[in-house]
């Protein structure tokens, strides 16, 4: 039985991935910053899957010691970690950088970039010690095609940095028993996608038409990603 750790696994694609991996017979460890959200997610997953294959941990991925404790909790419960998914992320309203509160800017950068750095360094170190494993970082707008969008400068910059970080880390690990990859789910309807438009009803109505045509649902995207990670 493979063990999968998913940061930001209490909602959206993260929770969908947890469901998908459990459906494939894996043990799953999810984390989130709030205990109530972690508990609620565990209850939901346990409705259709064995409770003994599910572990929830309260963890802020911007705090390095907490991320180390997440690894230790997964290892203590299941003996190993086969796949680690750095999925935790923060969105922001579709506004220019100078319109964003400083606290929000820091939260987006710390979660989307520093959270991936902490997760990757902890997971890679643990996997090198155990002799195997795979680390996957979640891509997003700005990750690789160089496109920009009004109001997405901050978020896109963090994902562009994650793309560089992932490529570079993969090269550093060449010849070693750890795989590093990047996940491209495309446009998926989640709260993170919708949240930036919540205070702009006219723009939301326009965007909804695009979402209905181009976007996938979590129930479609998550199993597709999970199967490919397991196959890889």
C-alpha positions in Angstrom: 0.0 0.0 0.0 1.4 3.3 -1.0 1.3 6.3 1.3 0.5 9.8 -0.1 0.9 13.1 1.7 -1.1 16.0 0.3 -0.6 19.5 1.7 -3.7 21.7 1.6 -5.7 18.6 1.4 -8.9 19.8 3.2 -10.6 21.3 0.1 -10.5 21.8 -3.6 -8.1 19.7 -5.7 -6.2 18.6 -2.6 -9.3 16.9 -1.1 -10.1 15.6 -4.5 -6.7 14.0 -4.8 -7.1 12.5 -1.3 -10.3 10.9 -2.5 -8.8 9.7 -5.7 -5.7 8.1 -4.0 -7.9 6.4 -1.4 -10.0 5.0 -4.3 -6.8 3.5 -5.7 -6.1 1.7 -2.4 -3.5 4.1 -1.0 -3.1 5.5 2.5 -3.5 9.2 2.6 -2.2 12.0 4.9 -3.8 15.4 4.5 -3.0 18.6 6.2 -4.5 22.1 6.7 -3.9 25.1 9.0 -7.2 24.8 10.8 -8.1 21.8 13.0 -11.9 22.0 12.3 -11.3 21.9 8.5 -8.9 18.9 8.9 -11.5 17.1 11.0 -14.3 17.9 8.6 -12.2 16.6 5.6 -11.4 13.4 7.4 -15.0 12.8 8.2 -15.9 13.3 4.6 -13.3 10.9 3.3 -14.1 8.3 6.0 -17.7 8.1 4.7 -16.6 6.1 1.7 -13.1 4.8 2.7 -11.4 2.9 5.5 -10.6 5.3 8.4 -7.4 3.4 9.2 -6.0 4.6 5.8 -6.6 8.3 6.5 -4.6 10.6 8.7 -5.2 14.3 9.2 -2.5 16.7 10.6 -2.8 20.4 11.4 0.1 22.0 9.6 1.0 25.5 8.4 3.3 24.8 5.4 5.0 28.2 5.8 6.5 26.9 9.1 9.4 24.6 8.5 9.2 22.7 11.9 5.5 22.0 11.3 6.3 20.6 7.9 8.9 18.3 9.4 6.4 17.1 11.9 4.0 16.4 9.1 6.5 14.0 7.6 7.2 12.4 11.0 3.5 11.9 11.6 3.0 10.2 8.2 6.1 8.0 8.7 5.0 7.1 12.3 1.5 6.1 11.1 2.3 4.3 7.8 6.0 3.6 7.9 7.0 5.4 4.8 5.9 8.1 2.3 5.8 7.1 -1.4 4.3 10.3 -2.8 4.3 13.9 -1.5 2.1 16.5 -3.2 2.8 20.2 -2.5 -0.7 21.4 -3.2 -1.3 24.1 -0.5 -1.9 27.5 -2.1 -3.4 30.9 -1.5 -5.2 33.0 -4.1 -6.0 36.7 -4.0 -8.5 39.1 -5.5 -7.8 40.0 -9.2 -6.2 43.3 -8.4 -2.9 45.0 -9.1 -0.1 44.4 -6.7 -0.3 48.0 -5.3 -4.0 47.4 -4.4 -3.3 44.3 -2.4 -2.8 44.5 1.4 0.8 43.8 2.4 -0.3 41.0 4.7 -2.1 39.3 1.8 1.0 39.7 -0.5 3.2 38.0 2.2 0.7 35.2 2.7 0.5 34.4 -1.0 4.2 34.4 -1.4 4.9 32.4 1.8 2.3 29.8 1.1 2.7 29.3 -2.7 6.5 29.5 -2.8 8.0 29.0 0.7 5.4 26.2 1.4 6.6 24.4 -1.7 10.3 24.9 -0.7 9.7 23.6 2.9 7.6 20.7 1.6 10.1 19.7 -1.0 13.2 19.9 1.2 11.5 17.8 4.0 10.1 15.2 1.6 13.3 14.9 -0.5 15.5 14.5 2.6 13.1 11.8 4.0 12.8 10.0 0.7 16.6 9.9 0.1 16.9 8.4 3.6 14.3 5.7 2.9 15.7 5.1 -0.7 12.6 6.0 -2.8 9.8 8.4 -3.4 8.2 11.1 -5.6 7.5 14.8 -5.0 5.0 16.7 -7.1 4.4 20.5 -7.0 1.1 22.0 -8.1 1.4 24.3 -11.0 -1.0 27.2 -11.7 -1.4 30.3 -13.8 2.0 31.8 -14.7 3.9 28.5 -14.3 5.5 28.0 -17.7 4.1 29.8 -20.7 5.1 33.3 -19.9 1.6 34.7 -20.2 0.4 37.5 -17.9 -3.0 38.6 -16.9 -4.3 41.8 -15.3 -4.7 41.3 -11.6 -2.7 38.0 -11.5 0.8 39.4 -11.2 1.4 38.3 -7.6 -0.1 34.8 -7.9 1.5 34.2 -11.3 4.9 35.2 -10.1 4.8 32.6 -7.3 3.8 29.9 -9.7 6.5 31.0 -12.1 9.0 30.6 -9.3 7.6 27.2 -8.4 8.1 26.1 -12.0 11.8 27.1 -11.9 12.3 25.6 -8.5 10.8 22.3 -9.6 12.9 22.0 -12.8 16.0 22.9 -10.9 15.3 20.4 -8.1 14.7 17.7 -10.6 18.1 18.3 -12.2 19.8 18.2 -8.8 18.2 14.8 -8.1 19.2 13.3 -11.4 20.5 9.8 -10.8 19.1 9.6 -7.3 16.0 7.5 -6.2 13.6 10.4 -5.9 11.3 11.7 -8.7 10.4 15.4 -8.8 7.5 16.5 -11.0 5.0 19.3 -11.7 1.2 18.8 -11.9 -0.8 20.7 -14.5 -4.5 20.1 -13.9 -5.6 23.0 -16.2 -8.5 25.1 -15.2 -10.4 23.4 -12.5 -13.6 24.8 -10.8 -12.6 25.3 -7.1 -13.0 28.1 -4.5 -9.5 29.3 -5.4 -10.6 29.9 -9.0 -13.8 31.6 -8.0 -12.6 33.6 -4.9 -10.8 36.4 -6.8 -14.0 37.3 -8.5 -16.4 37.1 -5.5 -16.6 40.9 -5.2 -17.0 41.5 -8.9 -20.4 40.0 -9.9 -20.3 41.3 -13.5 -16.8 39.9 -14.1 -17.9 36.7 -12.5 -20.8 36.3 -14.8 -18.5 36.7 -17.8 -15.9 34.3 -16.4 -18.6 31.7 -15.6 -19.3 31.3 -19.3 -15.6 30.5 -19.8 -15.5 28.2 -16.9 -18.5 26.2 -18.2 -16.7 25.7 -21.5 -13.1 25.2 -20.6 -12.9 24.2 -16.9 -12.9 20.7 -15.5 -14.4 19.7 -12.2 -12.4 18.3 -9.3 -14.1 14.9 -9.7 -12.6 14.7 -13.2 -9.2 16.3 -12.7 -8.1 14.6 -9.5 -8.5 11.0 -10.5 -6.6 11.8 -13.8 -3.7 13.3 -11.8 -3.6 10.5 -9.2 -3.5 7.7 -11.7 -0.6 9.3 -13.5 1.4 9.9 -10.4 0.9 6.3 -9.4 1.9 5.1 -12.9 5.0 7.3 -12.8 
